[in-house]
């Protein structure tokens, strides 16, 4: 039972870190969920520790928010008070070609992102 409590605590802290980092970046849950290809409701369950994070989702979150994966998982020895907005914006696991794409995506106004996503999907499908 104690191990489960520790897991709950870990996922609660992890979800809080991700929420704080997302908010510091000015992203909504919907925007981050779109960037990592999950439903906003699923991201909400991760952030509130109602669902545990799979490693592949954590990797996508780290890459999208441009922080090292370890920054999300490890407190850094500051007792949980480190400012996530000051986290490095380089992740050695991120393909440098994706950084330009993510930067461009972030510059698109939130109200136009659905249109941009539809356009990208159409281009990717090869349909004219």
N, CA and C atoms as an extended XYZ file, in Angstrom:
384
Properties=species:S:1:pos:R:3:atomname:S:1:resname:S:1:resid:I:1 pbc="F F F"
N         0.822       -1.204        0.000 N   UNK     1
C         0.000        0.000        0.000 CA  UNK     1
C         0.862        1.262        0.000 C   UNK     1
N         1.975        1.236        0.727 N   UNK     2
C         2.863        2.397        0.781 CA  UNK     2
C         3.440        2.694       -0.594 C   UNK     2
N         3.817        1.628       -1.349 N   UNK     3
C         4.368        1.825       -2.689 CA  UNK     3
C         3.350        2.529       -3.587 C   UNK     3
N         2.087        2.155       -3.487 N   UNK     4
C         1.053        2.785       -4.302 CA  UNK     4
C         0.923        4.266       -3.954 C   UNK     4
N         1.007        4.594       -2.646 N   UNK     5
C         0.951        5.996       -2.225 CA  UNK     5
C         2.114        6.783       -2.825 C   UNK     5
N         3.305        6.167       -2.834 N   UNK     6
C         4.467        6.836       -3.435 CA  UNK     6
C         4.256        7.051       -4.919 C   UNK     6
N         3.691        6.044       -5.605 N   UNK     7
C         3.399        6.197       -7.029 CA  UNK     7
C         2.411        7.334       -7.255 C   UNK     7
N         1.368        7.382       -6.442 N   UNK     8
C         0.381        8.451       -6.556 CA  UNK     8
C         1.041        9.811       -6.355 C   UNK     8
N         1.902        9.898       -5.338 N   UNK     9
C         2.617       11.151       -5.084 CA  UNK     9
C         3.489       11.536       -6.270 C   UNK     9
N         4.219       10.543       -6.807 N   UNK    10
C         5.109       10.800       -7.945 CA  UNK    10
C         4.316       11.331       -9.134 C   UNK    10
N         3.228       10.643       -9.488 N   UNK    11
C         2.445       11.070      -10.645 CA  UNK    11
C         1.737       12.400      -10.402 C   UNK    11
N         1.363       12.674       -9.163 N   UNK    12
C         0.779       13.968       -8.837 CA  UNK    12
C         1.775       15.097       -9.025 C   UNK    12
N         2.995       14.885       -8.547 N   UNK    13
C         4.055       15.896       -8.705 CA  UNK    13
C         4.422       16.046      -10.180 C   UNK    13
N         4.549       14.922      -10.878 N   UNK    14
C         4.890       14.945      -12.299 CA  UNK    14
C         3.823       15.693      -13.100 C   UNK    14
N         2.574       15.396      -12.850 N   UNK    15
C         1.496       16.092      -13.546 CA  UNK    15
C         1.508       17.585      -13.262 C   UNK    15
N         1.801       17.944      -12.006 N   UNK    16
C         1.896       19.358      -11.645 CA  UNK    16
C         3.040       20.063      -12.348 C   UNK    16
N         4.178       19.379      -12.469 N   UNK    17
C         5.320       19.961      -13.183 CA  UNK    17
C         4.971       20.216      -14.641 C   UNK    17
N         4.335       19.243      -15.250 N   UNK    18
C         3.979       19.387      -16.667 CA  UNK    18
C         2.958       20.501      -16.851 C   UNK    18
N         1.965       20.547      -15.981 N   UNK    19
C         0.960       21.623      -16.060 CA  UNK    19
C         1.635       22.985      -15.909 C   UNK    19
N         2.529       23.114      -14.932 N   UNK    20
C         3.215       24.387      -14.688 CA  UNK    20
C         4.062       24.786      -15.897 C   UNK    20
N         4.799       23.833      -16.441 N   UNK    21
C         5.629       24.126      -17.602 CA  UNK    21
C         4.763       24.519      -18.795 C   UNK    21
N         3.677       23.808      -19.001 N   UNK    22
C         2.752       24.131      -20.090 CA  UNK    22
C         2.201       25.544      -19.931 C   UNK    22
N         1.761       25.872      -18.725 N   UNK    23
C         1.200       27.201      -18.465 CA  UNK    23
C         2.272       28.286      -18.584 C   UNK    23
N         3.485       27.999      -18.119 N   UNK    24
C         4.576       28.971      -18.252 CA  UNK    24
C         4.878       29.275      -19.720 C   UNK    24
N         4.632       28.300      -20.562 N   UNK    25
C         4.855       28.480      -22.003 CA  UNK    25
C         3.648       29.129      -22.680 C   UNK    25
N         2.560       29.301      -21.940 N   UNK    26
C         1.368       29.921      -22.507 CA  UNK    26
C         0.515       28.977      -23.332 C   UNK    26
N         0.680       27.665      -23.112 N   UNK    27
C        -0.070       26.666      -23.877 CA  UNK    27
C        -1.307       26.246      -23.094 C   UNK    27
N        -2.391       25.997      -23.810 N   UNK    28
C        -3.576       25.394      -23.202 CA  UNK    28
C        -3.407       23.879      -23.239 C   UNK    28
N        -4.269       23.183      -22.508 N   UNK    29
C        -4.242       21.718      -22.574 CA  UNK    29
C        -4.531       21.245      -23.996 C   UNK    29
N        -5.448       21.905      -24.658 N   UNK    30
C        -5.788       21.509      -26.021 CA  UNK    30
C        -4.587       21.653      -26.960 C   UNK    30
N        -3.834       22.731      -26.811 N   UNK    31
C        -2.671       22.946      -27.673 CA  UNK    31
C        -1.599       21.883      -27.447 C   UNK    31
N        -1.293       21.593      -26.190 N   UNK    32
C        -0.288       20.567      -25.921 CA  UNK    32
C        -0.798       19.202      -26.356 C   UNK    32
N        -2.049       18.921      -26.105 N   UNK    33
C        -2.613       17.632      -26.514 CA  UNK    33
C        -2.517       17.462      -28.030 C   UNK    33
N        -2.814       18.509      -28.783 N   UNK    34
C        -2.683       18.452      -30.237 CA  UNK    34
C        -1.237       18.191      -30.638 C   UNK    34
N        -0.314       18.879      -29.977 N   UNK    35
C         1.105       18.747      -30.322 CA  UNK    35
C         1.633       17.339      -30.074 C   UNK    35
N         1.060       16.635      -29.100 N   UNK    36
C         1.563       15.292      -28.775 CA  UNK    36
C         0.602       14.193      -29.214 C   UNK    36
N        -0.420       14.569      -29.957 N   UNK    37
C        -1.361       13.628      -30.573 CA  UNK    37
C        -2.142       12.779      -29.567 C   UNK    37
N        -2.697       13.443      -28.545 N   UNK    38
C        -3.621       12.787      -27.624 CA  UNK    38
C        -4.828       13.701      -27.431 C   UNK    38
N        -5.850       13.183      -26.824 N   UNK    39
C        -7.046       13.981      -26.545 CA  UNK    39
C        -6.789       14.911      -25.355 C   UNK    39
N        -7.354       16.119      -25.362 N   UNK    40
C        -7.191       17.029      -24.227 CA  UNK    40
C        -7.656       16.409      -22.902 C   UNK    40
N        -8.729       15.616      -22.938 N   UNK    41
C        -9.215       14.977      -21.706 CA  UNK    41
C        -8.184       14.003      -21.146 C   UNK    41
N        -7.454       13.337      -22.022 N   UNK    42
C        -6.402       12.416      -21.575 CA  UNK    42
C        -5.278       13.198      -20.923 C   UNK    42
N        -4.872       14.315      -21.528 N   UNK    43
C        -3.836       15.154      -20.928 CA  UNK    43
C        -4.286       15.651      -19.559 C   UNK    43
N        -5.539       16.021      -19.439 N   UNK    44
C        -6.068       16.466      -18.154 CA  UNK    44
C        -5.943       15.363      -17.102 C   UNK    44
N        -6.259       14.130      -17.492 N   UNK    45
C        -6.140       13.008      -16.541 CA  UNK    45
C        -4.684       12.766      -16.152 C   UNK    45
N        -3.754       12.972      -17.084 N   UNK    46
C        -2.336       12.842      -16.747 CA  UNK    46
C        -1.922       13.936      -15.761 C   UNK    46
N        -2.307       15.171      -16.056 N   UNK    47
C        -1.898       16.295      -15.207 CA  UNK    47
C        -2.484       16.218      -13.802 C   UNK    47
N        -3.626       15.596      -13.654 N   UNK    48
C        -4.258       15.489      -12.335 CA  UNK    48
C        -4.020       14.131      -11.682 C   UNK    48
N        -3.124       13.345      -12.270 N   UNK    49
C        -2.719       12.030      -11.736 CA  UNK    49
C        -3.872       11.031      -11.660 C   UNK    49
N        -4.864       11.207      -12.504 N   UNK    50
C        -5.940       10.223      -12.569 CA  UNK    50
C        -5.578        9.092      -13.520 C   UNK    50
N        -4.503        9.294      -14.265 N   UNK    51
C        -3.997        8.302      -15.201 CA  UNK    51
C        -2.474        8.417      -15.204 C   UNK    51
N        -1.777        7.277      -15.296 N   UNK    52
C        -0.317        7.310      -15.295 CA  UNK    52
C         0.219        7.578      -16.697 C   UNK    52
N         1.358        8.261      -16.749 N   UNK    53
C         1.978        8.628      -18.020 CA  UNK    53
C         2.742        7.453      -18.620 C   UNK    53
N         2.459        7.067      -19.858 N   UNK    54
C         3.342        6.124      -20.544 CA  UNK    54
C         4.630        6.868      -20.941 C   UNK    54
N         5.722        6.161      -21.022 N   UNK    55
C         7.006        6.781      -21.345 CA  UNK    55
C         6.971        7.487      -22.690 C   UNK    55
N         6.319        6.911      -23.686 N   UNK    56
C         6.287        7.565      -24.988 CA  UNK    56
C         5.555        8.911      -24.937 C   UNK    56
N         4.545        9.029      -24.094 N   UNK    57
C         3.836       10.305      -23.940 CA  UNK    57
C         4.748       11.323      -23.247 C   UNK    57
N         5.473       10.886      -22.225 N   UNK    58
C         6.411       11.788      -21.558 CA  UNK    58
C         7.467       12.296      -22.531 C   UNK    58
N         7.951       11.423      -23.391 N   UNK    59
C         8.948       11.844      -24.386 CA  UNK    59
C         8.369       12.879      -25.334 C   UNK    59
N         7.139       12.670      -25.769 N   UNK    60
C         6.509       13.632      -26.680 CA  UNK    60
C         6.257       14.968      -25.982 C   UNK    60
N         5.872       14.925      -24.712 N   UNK    61
C         5.662       16.166      -23.958 CA  UNK    61
C         6.980       16.926      -23.838 C   UNK    61
N         8.031       16.217      -23.458 N   UNK    62
C         9.348       16.858      -23.305 CA  UNK    62
C         9.798       17.483      -24.625 C   UNK    62
N         9.644       16.741      -25.720 N   UNK    63
C        10.056       17.259      -27.022 CA  UNK    63
C         9.215       18.471      -27.427 C   UNK    63
N         7.910       18.405      -27.206 N   UNK    64
C         7.028       19.510      -27.585 CA  UNK    64
C         7.300       20.769      -26.788 C   UNK    64
N         7.571       20.594      -25.495 N   UNK    65
C         7.835       21.756      -24.645 CA  UNK    65
C         9.324       22.108      -24.586 C   UNK    65
N        10.132       21.309      -25.315 N   UNK    66
C        11.562       21.561      -25.470 CA  UNK    66
C        12.310       21.609      -24.138 C   UNK    66
N        12.089       20.583      -23.352 N   UNK    67
C        12.844       20.400      -22.110 CA  UNK    67
C        13.370       18.966      -22.085 C   UNK    67
N        14.495       18.740      -21.420 N   UNK    68
C        14.974       17.365      -21.301 CA  UNK    68
C        13.956       16.507      -20.551 C   UNK    68
N        13.826       15.264      -20.962 N   UNK    69
C        12.905       14.349      -20.310 CA  UNK    69
C        13.183       14.273      -18.810 C   UNK    69
N        14.435       14.240      -18.435 N   UNK    70
C        14.808       14.179      -17.019 CA  UNK    70
C        14.285       15.359      -16.217 C   UNK    70
N        14.163       16.519      -16.850 N   UNK    71
C        13.648       17.705      -16.156 CA  UNK    71
C        12.202       17.491      -15.721 C   UNK    71
N        11.458       16.729      -16.503 N   UNK    72
C        10.068       16.455      -16.142 CA  UNK    72
C         9.989       15.479      -14.967 C   UNK    72
N        10.902       14.517      -14.958 N   UNK    73
C        10.824       13.418      -13.999 CA  UNK    73
C        11.516       13.734      -12.679 C   UNK    73
N        12.675       14.386      -12.742 N   UNK    74
C        13.493       14.621      -11.553 CA  UNK    74
C        13.293       16.043      -11.058 C   UNK    74
N        13.178       16.168       -9.754 N   UNK    75
C        12.973       17.456       -9.100 CA  UNK    75
C        14.175       18.372       -9.249 C   UNK    75
N        15.372       17.833       -9.336 N   UNK    76
C        16.572       18.657       -9.416 CA  UNK    76
C        17.093       19.055       -8.054 C   UNK    76
N        16.574       18.449       -6.981 N   UNK    77
C        17.091       18.702       -5.649 CA  UNK    77
C        16.666       20.016       -5.037 C   UNK    77
N        15.622       20.626       -5.551 N   UNK    78
C        15.206       21.930       -5.034 CA  UNK    78
C        13.947       21.830       -4.190 C   UNK    78
N        13.550       20.607       -3.852 N   UNK    79
C        12.363       20.456       -3.025 CA  UNK    79
C        11.077       20.791       -3.741 C   UNK    79
N        11.114       20.736       -5.077 N   UNK    80
C         9.899       20.990       -5.841 CA  UNK    80
C         9.631       22.450       -6.106 C   UNK    80
N        10.573       23.336       -5.765 N   UNK    81
C        10.315       24.754       -5.943 CA  UNK    81
C        11.043       25.341       -7.141 C   UNK    81
N        11.694       24.506       -7.961 N   UNK    82
C        12.399       25.047       -9.113 CA  UNK    82
C        11.398       25.625      -10.097 C   UNK    82
N        11.813       26.682      -10.770 N   UNK    83
C        10.940       27.297      -11.766 CA  UNK    83
C        11.103       26.557      -13.073 C   UNK    83
N        10.066       25.892      -13.506 N   UNK    84
C        10.149       25.134      -14.739 CA  UNK    84
C        10.328       26.032      -15.952 C   UNK    84
N         9.907       27.287      -15.858 N   UNK    85
C        10.098       28.193      -16.979 CA  UNK    85
C        11.576       28.437      -17.249 C   UNK    85
N        12.435       28.187      -16.263 N   UNK    86
C        13.867       28.365      -16.426 CA  UNK    86
C        14.559       27.107      -16.924 C   UNK    86
N        13.786       26.071      -17.211 N   UNK    87
C        14.361       24.810      -17.679 CA  UNK    87
C        15.029       25.017      -19.029 C   UNK    87
N        16.092       24.272      -19.299 N   UNK    88
C        16.745       24.382      -20.607 CA  UNK    88
C        15.759       24.056      -21.723 C   UNK    88
N        15.944       24.660      -22.859 N   UNK    89
C        15.038       24.421      -23.973 CA  UNK    89
C        15.658       23.489      -24.995 C   UNK    89
N        16.652       22.709      -24.618 N   UNK    90
C        17.283       21.764      -25.522 CA  UNK    90
C        17.076       20.358      -25.000 C   UNK    90
N        16.633       19.487      -25.867 N   UNK    91
C        16.462       18.082      -25.514 CA  UNK    91
C        17.271       17.282      -26.519 C   UNK    91
N        18.280       16.564      -26.064 N   UNK    92
C        19.161       15.850      -26.975 CA  UNK    92
C        18.426       14.772      -27.755 C   UNK    92
N        17.207       14.427      -27.357 N   UNK    93
C        16.434       13.419      -28.067 CA  UNK    93
C        15.566       14.031      -29.159 C   UNK    93
N        15.535       15.343      -29.244 N   UNK    94
C        14.708       16.004      -30.237 CA  UNK    94
C        15.468       16.130      -31.547 C   UNK    94
N        14.847       15.730      -32.617 N   UNK    95
C        15.423       15.889      -33.947 CA  UNK    95
C        15.460       17.386      -34.249 C   UNK    95
N        16.616       17.946      -34.595 N   UNK    96
C        16.704       19.395      -34.851 CA  UNK    96
C        15.759       19.873      -35.941 C   UNK    96
N        15.398       18.993      -36.865 N   UNK    97
C        14.458       19.390      -37.921 CA  UNK    97
C        13.080       19.663      -37.351 C   UNK    97
N        12.762       19.069      -36.223 N   UNK    98
C        11.448       19.262      -35.627 CA  UNK    98
C        11.352       20.574      -34.865 C   UNK    98
N        12.489       21.104      -34.425 N   UNK    99
C        12.480       22.337      -33.643 CA  UNK    99
C        11.884       23.482      -34.450 C   UNK    99
N        12.288       23.606      -35.728 N   UNK   100
C        11.736       24.669      -36.579 CA  UNK   100
C        10.231       24.510      -36.757 C   UNK   100
N         9.800       23.269      -36.947 N   UNK   101
C         8.377       23.005      -37.109 CA  UNK   101
C         7.602       23.379      -35.842 C   UNK   101
N         8.130       22.998      -34.675 N   UNK   102
C         7.462       23.339      -33.419 CA  UNK   102
C         7.446       24.843      -33.187 C   UNK   102
N         8.545       25.519      -33.514 N   UNK   103
C         8.581       26.975      -33.354 CA  UNK   103
C         7.545       27.648      -34.253 C   UNK   103
N         7.444       27.168      -35.498 N   UNK   104
C         6.447       27.734      -36.414 CA  UNK   104
C         5.040       27.480      -35.902 C   UNK   104
N         4.796       26.262      -35.387 N   UNK   105
C         3.477       25.904      -34.852 CA  UNK   105
C         3.090       26.839      -33.710 C   UNK   105
N         4.031       27.114      -32.840 N   UNK   106
C         3.748       27.976      -31.684 CA  UNK   106
C         3.395       29.401      -32.090 C   UNK   106
N         3.860       29.825      -33.262 N   UNK   107
C         3.583       31.185      -33.735 CA  UNK   107
C         2.211       31.318      -34.377 C   UNK   107
N         1.602       30.192      -34.720 N   UNK   108
C         0.263       30.229      -35.322 CA  UNK   108
C        -0.739       30.555      -34.217 C   UNK   108
N        -1.573       31.570      -34.414 N   UNK   109
C        -2.571       31.902      -33.393 CA  UNK   109
C        -3.462       30.692      -33.087 C   UNK   109
N        -3.819       30.539      -31.841 N   UNK   110
C        -4.572       29.365      -31.384 CA  UNK   110
C        -5.830       29.131      -32.220 C   UNK   110
N        -6.512       30.167      -32.600 N   UNK   111
C        -7.735       30.023      -33.369 CA  UNK   111
C        -7.524       29.517      -34.788 C   UNK   111
N        -6.288       29.535      -35.268 N   UNK   112
C        -6.011       29.099      -36.640 CA  UNK   112
C        -5.302       27.754      -36.685 C   UNK   112
N        -5.020       27.163      -35.533 N   UNK   113
C        -4.265       25.914      -35.505 CA  UNK   113
C        -5.046       24.734      -36.070 C   UNK   113
N        -6.348       24.696      -35.864 N   UNK   114
C        -7.126       23.594      -36.428 CA  UNK   114
C        -7.055       23.619      -37.950 C   UNK   114
N        -7.158       24.800      -38.532 N   UNK   115
C        -7.046       24.943      -39.975 CA  UNK   115
C        -5.654       24.516      -40.437 C   UNK   115
N        -4.621       24.955      -39.732 N   UNK   116
C        -3.250       24.586      -40.087 CA  UNK   116
C        -3.049       23.071      -39.993 C   UNK   116
N        -3.620       22.450      -38.975 N   UNK   117
C        -3.497       21.006      -38.807 CA  UNK   117
C        -4.207       20.260      -39.942 C   UNK   117
N        -5.380       20.733      -40.328 N   UNK   118
C        -6.089       20.112      -41.455 CA  UNK   118
C        -5.278       20.234      -42.743 C   UNK   118
N        -4.681       21.400      -42.949 N   UNK   119
C        -3.854       21.619      -44.131 CA  UNK   119
C        -2.657       20.669      -44.134 C   UNK   119
N        -1.987       20.539      -43.003 N   UNK   120
C        -0.847       19.629      -42.910 CA  UNK   120
C        -1.249       18.187      -43.152 C   UNK   120
N        -2.367       17.786      -42.591 N   UNK   121
C        -2.834       16.404      -42.797 CA  UNK   121
C        -3.180       16.148      -44.261 C   UNK   121
N        -3.779       17.134      -44.918 N   UNK   122
C        -4.092       16.990      -46.333 CA  UNK   122
C        -2.820       16.885      -47.153 C   UNK   122
N        -1.841       17.726      -46.855 N   UNK   123
C        -0.561       17.660      -47.558 CA  UNK   123
C         0.130       16.314      -47.332 C   UNK   123
N         0.066       15.819      -46.119 N   UNK   124
C         0.722       14.554      -45.786 CA  UNK   124
C         0.046       13.375      -46.460 C   UNK   124
N        -1.247       13.479      -46.712 N   UNK   125
C        -1.974       12.360      -47.320 CA  UNK   125
C        -1.720       12.265      -48.816 C   UNK   125
N        -1.188       13.329      -49.407 N   UNK   126
C        -0.910       13.313      -50.832 CA  UNK   126
C        -2.115       13.619      -51.694 C   UNK   126
N        -3.242       13.966      -51.068 N   UNK   127
C        -4.453       14.308      -51.832 CA  UNK   127
C        -4.341       15.726      -52.349 C   UNK   127
N        -4.946       15.963      -53.508 N   UNK   128
C        -4.952       17.328      -54.076 CA  UNK   128
C        -6.301       17.962      -53.936 C   UNK   128
